[in-house]
Amino acid sequence: MADSPAQFRGQARLPRFAAPLRYDLRIRPDLAACNFSGAAAVAVAVSAPTRFLVLNAAELYVDRASIRFQDLAPTDVTQFEEDEILVIGFDRDLPIGEGVLAMNFTGTLNDQMRGFYRSKYVCNGESRNMAVTQFEAADARRCFPCWDEPAFKAKFKLTLEVPSDLVALSNMPVVKETVSGPIKTVYYEESPLMSTYLVAIVVGLFDYIESSTSEGTKVRVYTQVGKTNQGKFALDVAVKSLDLYKDYFATPYPLPKLDMIAIPDFAAGAMENYGLVTYRETALLYDELLSSASNKQQVAITVAHELAHQWFGNLVTMEWWTHLWLNEGFASWVSYLAVDSLFPEWNNWTQFLDETTSGLRLDALAESHPIEVEINHASEIDAIFDSISYDKGASVIRMLQSYLGAERFQKALASYIKKYAYSNAKTEDLWAVLEEESGEPVKDLMTTWTKQQGYPVIYAKLNGHDLELEQAQFLSDGSSGTGMWIVPITSCCDSYDVQKKFLLKDKTDKIHIKEFTASQRSDGDKNIWIKLNIDQTGFYRVKYDDELAAGLVNAIKAKKLSLMDKIGIVEDSYALSVARKQTLTSLLRLLNAYHDESDYTVLSHVTSVCLSISKISVDATPDLNKDIKQLLINLLLPAAIKLGWDPKDGESHLDVMLRSLLLIALVRLGHNETINEGVRRFHIFFEDRKTSLLPPDTRKAAYLAVMRTVSISNRSGYDALLKIYREAAEPQEKSRVLGSLSSSPDKDIVLEALNFMFTDEVRHQDSYYILGGISLEGREVAWTWLKTNWDHVLKTWKSSSLISDFINSIVSPFTSEEKAAEVSEFFACRIKPSFQRALKQSLERVRISARWIESIRSEPSLGEAVQELLQGAA
């Protein structure tokens, strides 16, 4: 066994006795036959005695007769498909030192949106294929045999043979092209040291626009022919971001050029390939007339995120996928820094709390995972590209930066980038540099946040002049976990002028209120308010005692609190209510304090809580549901009436987003006037697509309104939306329609929308729009549909994130133990690693809802409180 190729099976990582230094790759894609052929010559350093070379290859045919190491031909060549490795054996130990490994190979241009794949597009009315790569995390091995792990950095020199009329792009600039009839050969400059997952190739018909940074780096945006005007906004953001990051990291952009390109079929949002960043069309293209304000924001954040990776990720790369969060959490955090600097009026750091909220929600599940995850097989990597790596990762970085101070933090990051440039780093390496620069116990503090899952809730109670604090792990199922954290606590009292900062290292602690009180106050003053976790910089929740909670409600009414604190209070109360640590009654009373709120960032959290309450009450208190919905409508209506349906000259970006947010919420809550007005405007728009009555920002609300009125016997609205979908050229417009189709209360229409995903009219990457829109009335029919079509779904949507969408969207909305048991039973013999985590999390959500419902039903004064609050609004 010890001397057979099989000894290398079942290992998490490749052996270290040989490593690549330089790849010389020649690849020829055939876009008509959908395959490719290639030749590799890899300079390899052999550092320990071995008669084997072991590298990665998957779904490739390697021509055994072509394999040579220097002048040695191998004696055995074995490909282990399930391990995705190629083991090349020789009859003697290889000489220590450098040698060249050469081989020829062929593969398929697949339709799986990973490896080297094909994407369909239409040019001058005819359908064509483009060839595109997507290698992160472990799919470079599907394009050429390689040491496909981030730590095996090497230089890459590519040559492509492609049809003469096409554009062929890679990471580096073109050195020369030679044309021979219908085929041209394109030679690219050699790259600096980089990881395999960042190599990129795109071949197709494109136009481009270009600009350059202050340092003279050429930046281009490539689009489908005729769409370059939609690339202008992204180009502008890119140039400004590169200039900003160069200063922030105190390191110039590492490559001679940067290209960004929109790809029609794309599984992720975007991919930060070194010098050739690929995007979904919705994440790169922005059209003044056809896109919404939220589309514009999405493009800016995505571009800033991918370009941050050119330093944090590409120049300095994580040592192994366990440290993925360093890449993603960091790029997410710093993209907000960049966009906030470019568009201060968007109030971007307050919107960052959307990320924190989704991190906190996922991490309150027992089925969450730590930020740093052990990875034992390539197939496990995809599942950790989730809200923990991105959103919790970004949030704990914000927490640390806020604790250390912006300046110290930036200086340390610049040192870190310089120290590890062109190599790899682990989480601990970043902590060490930050600790050295700041003198603070960064490693001890941060290890509690990255190595254990979950986060604490801080119980705060006032005892005389002492504020007593106690931490316990917060879980949505209401139980208490055993975790303990070092928590950066911030607090203020009655004003933001005096703030107290300290680390809570034990289970309990107390602070004297004098330490953070601004003014001398008399004990008789009952209007005191104390806020912990100022501006929600900490990744934790706070449960206040009744007296402190009442003080904060008064402070909200008196407009004393910052936007971020208003968001934190409503999000914490909602989470505590789900976990049965406070009543739904008290949550409704708190929401009532937001009745004259008019800020988009706050209302986006308030509406999301309102919609969750409305959904749970359908199952928990069907007899109260109508009144609860009316109460929530009353809360949101004043702000909606003020904004109306029509845009106003000179209004702010955030008001444009607020209009859309509120109209959609009112439609979902069943507000008849809003639904009727949406339907009225839709009919005018359907007859005249140029009308000003339904601009892109309010279309989604109108589409949802139409779908609320559609049934199988009255289906003209559904058919009208399908017609709009078929005629729309913009992916953003298509996604608005798809996100509405399954929202009808009629089960047969929901079923028809689900089956529409199986047609070739819907790209596989877009299925989640339909899945995410399923109405509550459509839950059962969607579950039956999933069971019936499970084998087909599993065959068609192979990637972990896409298959997980089906399970999350269809299972999570249920709210009974019986349903959880039924789902468990169905999947018992069908489980696969790619969606195992999604299934466990979805089942946990169902059981959490079931417990919450039980608790809501036992609240004695809920009905009275709803009536009282309704009267109050009348």
C-alpha positions, -999 to +999 in steps of 0.1 A: +000+000+000+027+024+010+042+024-025+010+023-045-009+053-060-038+045-037-019+058-006-028+094-018-066+088-017-089+102+009-065+130+020-078+166+026-047+181+009-020+172-017+013+159-005+040+186-001+071+168-016+067+186-049+054+221-057+047+240-090+068+272-097+055+281-132+027+269-155+030+273-193-005+265-206-018+264-242-055+259-244-078+257-275-116+259-268-140+248-295-172+268-290-192+248-315-183+213-303-183+225-267-149+210-258-113+221-254-078+207-257-047+218-240-010+213-233+007+220-200+044+224-192+048+230-154+081+238-137+080+217-106+104+218-075+109+184-060+119+189-024+118+154-009+124+119-022+094+106-041+087+084-072+053+100-075+039+133-086+004+140-072-018+168-085-055+176-091-075+168-122-113+163-125-134+156-156-103+158-178-090+132-202-052+132-197-033+117-226-010+092-208+014+088-236+022+125-236+033+127-200+070+134-193+089+147-164+122+160-179+130+130-201+113+104-179+081+086-191+059+074-162+054+037-154+019+042-141-007+069-143-039+067-122-068+091-121-090+089-089-122+107-100-138+109-065-106+123-050-101+145-081-064+136-082-039+124-108-011+102-096+019+099-119+043+071-109+079+067-122+102+036-118+127+055-095+128+085-072+128+118-089+159+140-087+156+167-060+155+202-076+136+217-105+122+198-135+094+202-161+063+181-161+046+181-195+013+166-207-017+170-231-053+169-221-089+175-233-121+184-216-157+194-220-170+230-220-197+221-195-230+239-187-225+237-149-212+273-144-179+259-129-145+250-143-143+259-180-179+263-191-201+277-218-226+305-214-253+313-240-258+348-254-276+364-283-257+386-308-274+401-338-304+378-333-285+346-332-277+324-302-240+318-295-217+303-269-190+321-250-163+302-230-158+313-194-139+300-164-150+299-127-124+282-106-131+292-070-130+271-049-116+239-064-124+239-101-092+250-119-086+212-120-116+210-144-096+231-169-060+219-166-041+195-143-027+215-114-019+218-077-053+233-070-048+246-035-044+283-026-010+278-009+006+264-041+012+298-057+030+299-091+035+321-121+011+315-151+019+320-187-011+314-210-015+310-247-050+307-262-061+295-297-095+309-305-117+319-335-102+350-351-133+372-347-136+367-309-122+386-280-100+365-257-092+377-222-071+364-194-055+377-162-026+395-179-023+418-210-018+404-244+019+403-256+011+394-292-014+378-315-008+358-347-037+350-371-039+320-392-071+319-412-101+313-389-079+308-358-058+333-339-032+325-313-031+350-284+000+351-261-003+367-226+023+382-203+035+359-175+016+366-142+031+373-108+029+345-082-008+336-077-032+308-067-049+286-093-084+296-082-077+331-096-067+321-131-093+332-157-102+329-194-131+345-212-137+340-250-166+356-268-179+387-287-177+418-265-175+456-267-156+476-240-152+511-225-120+521-207-105+546-183-074+547-162-065+552-125-043+581-113-013+557-115-021+550-151-035+515-147-058+507-176-093+497-165-119+483-189-155+471-186-165+445-212-202+440-221-222+423-247-221+441-280-241+473-279-244+475-241-213+495-231-233+525-219-245+502-191-209+497-180-201+533-173-212+534-137-192+503-127-162+517-146-163+549-126-167+531-093-138+508-102-113+535-110-121+554-078-120+522-057-086+513-070-072+547-062-088+545-027-075+510-019-040+519-032-039+545-004-057+524+022-034+494+019-004+517+011+005+493-018+000+500-055-025+478-075-003+448-083-011+442-120-007+461-153-044+461-161-079+454-147-108+441-168-143+436-156-168+416-176-205+407-175-213+370-180-250+359-188-248+325-170-230+330-137-236+310-104-222+335-079-226+373-078-191+380-091-156+365-090-124+384-082-101+367-107-067+385-106-069+413-133-101+398-149-131+401-127-162+383-138-198+393-128-234+384-132-249+410-155-271+423-127-240+429-105-221+450-131-245+467-155-265+498-146-288+516-169-301+551-159-335+544-174-340+507-167-323+500-134-336+508-099-318+527-071-311+494-053-296+479-085-272+509-085-262+503-049-257+466-056-233+473-085-212+497-064-209+473-034-201+443-057-174+462-077-159+475-045-159+440-029-142+423-059-116+450-062-107+449-025-098+412-032-071+423-056-051+431-024-069+411+003-072+376-013-052+378-045-019+395-034-022+381+001-041+348-001-055+326+027-033+296+034-063+271+032-101+273+029-105+273+067-094+309+064-119+318+036-135+343+059-104+364+059-110+369+022-147+373+022-154+390+055-126+415+049-137+423+013-173+428+025-163+451+053-139+472+032-164+475+003-186+495+026-157+517+035-150+524-002-187+530-012-193+552+019-164+574+007-177+575-029-214+580-020-217+595+015-254+603+009-262+566+008-256+563+045-238+531+037-225+522+072-260+522+085-270+499+057-241+476+067-264+465+095-282+444+069-251+423+068-248+421+105-285+412+108-282+383+084-250+371+102-268+373+136-299+354+123-279+325+109-255+323+138-283+320+163-290+285+149-276+254+166-268+243+131-245+273+124-207+268+123-177+287+135-161+314+112-131+291+108-142+256+096-120+225+092-122+215+056-115+178+049-126+174+013-130+198-017-167+191-018-172+207+016-157+241+006-188+254-013-211+251+017-191+277+037-195+305+012-224+317+034-236+344+057-211+333+084-180+338+062-192+370+046-216+388+070-204+376+105-168+378+091-174+414+080-192+423+113-164+410+136-139+430+115-160+461+120-162+453+158-124+450+160-118+481+140-141+500+162-124+487+193-088+494+181-096+527+163-096+534+126-061+547+123-043+519+142-063+494+123-054+508+089-017+510+097-017+474+108-035+462+077-009+480+055+019+462+074+001+429+070-003+433+032+034+442+028+045+414+050+026+386+032+024+400-004+027+373-030+023+346-004-003+331+020-015+339+055-036+323+082-061+341+105-035+340+133-010+359+111-034+389+108-040+389+146-003+388+153+003+419+131-027+438+146-015+429+181+020+441+174+008+474+160-019+481+187-005+465+219-041+451+225-048+414+232-062+409+197-056+372+194-073+363+226-102+386+219-108+375+183-102+338+188-134+337+208-153+351+178-137+330+150-131+296+165-164+290+183-198+293+167-225+316+179-225+349+199-237+361+233-268+380+244-259+405+272-285+407+299-285+442+313-302+453+345-301+484+367-295+478+404-293+511+422-263+529+406-248+497+391-255+484+357-252+446+360-242+426+329-243+389+323-235+371+290-249+338+277-249+322+243-279+333+223-299+307+204-331+312+185-346+280+199-346+297+233-320+274+249-287+287+262-254+275+247-222+271+267-201+296+247-182+324+264-168+355+246-145+384+253-170+411+244-161+447+235-189+465+255-198+501+247-224+521+266-238+556+270-265+572+292-289+599+281-265+612+254-237+601+231-212+626+246-197+603+272-191+567+261-177+539+282-157+511+265-144+480+281-139+442+275-163+419+293-141+388+299-162+369+325-197+356+327-208+387+347-196+422+355-210+455+366-202+492+359-211+522+380-235+544+361-214+575+369-186+562+346-206+569+315-231+596+325-227+630+309-244+653+333-251+655+371-286+642+373-311+640+401-322+605+411-358+616+407-354+618+369-373+588+356-366+595+319-331+579+320-320+558+290-290+536+287-279+521+254-253+492+252-235+483+220-235+518+206-243+519+169-243+481+169-206+478+163-205+446+185-217+412+172-241+405+200-276+412+213-288+430+244-317+420+266-326+450+288-347+447+320-382+462+319-371+496+333-342+500+308-364+488+279-391+513+288-365+541+289-353+532+254-389+532+240-392+568+253-359+577+238-370+564+204-402+585+207-382+615+217-359+611+187-328+608+210-312+577+194-289+573+163-303+554+133-280+524+140-292+522+176-329+524+165-322+494+142-303+475+169-332+478+193-359+465+169-337+437+156-327+425+191-364+426+203-376+406+173-348+380+178-356+378+216-393+374+208-386+345+184-365+329+211-393+334+236-373+357+258-399+384+255-435+385+243-449+393+208-471+418+227-441+437+239-425+436+204-457+451+189-457+479+216-420+486+207-428+488+169-455+513+177-428+537+189-415+538+152-448+551+138-434+584+126-400+571+114-391+582+079-356+570+074-350+542+048-323+525+068-344+521+099-376+513+081-360+486+060-355+467+093-389+476+107-407+464+076-387+431+076-398+425+112-434+435+103-435+410+075-421+382+097-448+389+124-475+390+097-464+355+085-461+339+119-495+352+129-512+335+100-503+302+117-502+312+153-533+334+157-554+331+125-583+349+142-561+379+151-542+379+118-564+405+101-561+429+130-523+424+133-519+431+096-540+462+100-518+473+129-487+468+108-502+486+078-511+516+101-474+517+112-460+519+076-488+539+058-479+574+069-444+573+054-458+556+023-485+582+018-459+610+022-438+595-006-466+584-029-461+563-061-445+590-082-408+600-079-402+637-070-376+660-085-344+662-065-354+635-039-327+615-022-314+581-033-326+567+000-361+581-005-363+564-039-354+531-022-379+537+007-408+542-017-402+508-033-396+492+001-429+505+016-451+498-014-439+462-016-445+457+022-480+472+020-488+449-010-475+419+010-495+429+040-527+429+018-533+467+019-562+470-007-556+506-018-520+499-026-528+467-044-555+484-065-532+514-074-504+489-083-528+470-106-541+503-122-505+515-130-495+481-142-523+480-169-512+514-182-476+503-182-485+470-200-500+490-229-472+517-229-438+505-216-425+541-218-450+555-194-436+575-164-463+560-142-442+529-134-405+535-133-381+506-124-382+514-087-419+508-082-424+480-107-418+451-083-446+465-060-470+466-090-460+431-102-467+417-068-500+436-066-510+420-099-501+385-087-522+390-055-552+393-078-544+364-102-561+330-101-563+301-124-597+313-137-585+349-139-549+346-152-545+375-175-521+393-151-498+362-149-497+360-187-490+397-190-460+394-167-447+364-187-450+386-218-430+414-201-404+387-191-401+374-226-397+409-241-373+423-215-336+425-225-323+435-191-316+408-165-327+432-138-362+435-153-363+398-158-354+391-122-382+415-110-408+395-129-394+361-118-395+373-082-432+379-085-445+349-105-449+325-075-464+350-051-500+343-061-524+330-035-537+305-061-519+271-057-523+262-094-505+294-104-477+288-079-473+253-095-472+268-129-445+293-118-424+265-103-426+245-135-416+275-155-381+271-139-378+238-158-381+255-192-351+268-211-365+303-207-351+306-172-313+305-166-304+280-138-288+308-118-321+327-117-343+299-102-338+314-067-359+344-077-390+322-082-382+300-052-378+331-030-412+345-039-435+316-031-467+328-013-477+314+021-507+298+004-483+280-020-462+263+007-478+228+005-480+227-033-443+237-035-433+210-011-452+183-031-436+197-063-401+194-048-407+158-037-421+148-071-392+165-090-364+159-066-342+137-088-345+162-117-337+191-095-306+174-081-294+165-116-300+200-130-288+223-102-255+207-092-238+235-072-242+235-035-255+271-033-282+265-060-295+232-046-295+247-011-318+275-024-345+249-032-344+235+003-342+268+022-370+284+002-394+255+003-388+240+037-381+270+060-416+286+057-433+257+075-441+261+112-450+227+127-431+198+143-452+174+121-440+190+089-404+190+101-407+152+108-422+147+073-394+166+056-368+147+077-382+114+066-383+123+029-346+133+030-334+105+053-322+083+024-315+112+000-290+133+019-258+146+001-229+167+016-236+196-008-270+204+009-268+187+043-261+219+062-290+238+043-314+210+052-305+209+089-307+247+092-341+247+074-355+220+097-342+239+127-360+271+115-393+251+112-390+239+148-381+274+161-413+287+144-433+259+159-421+268+194-426+305+189-462+298+178-469+278+210-455+307+230-476+333+211-508+313+217-501+314+255-497+352+257-528+363+277-530+399+267-520+398+230-556+403+217-562+432+241-529+448+232-537+446+194-571+462+200-556+489+222-528+497+196-554+498+168-576+522+188-545+544+195-539+547+158-575+555+150 
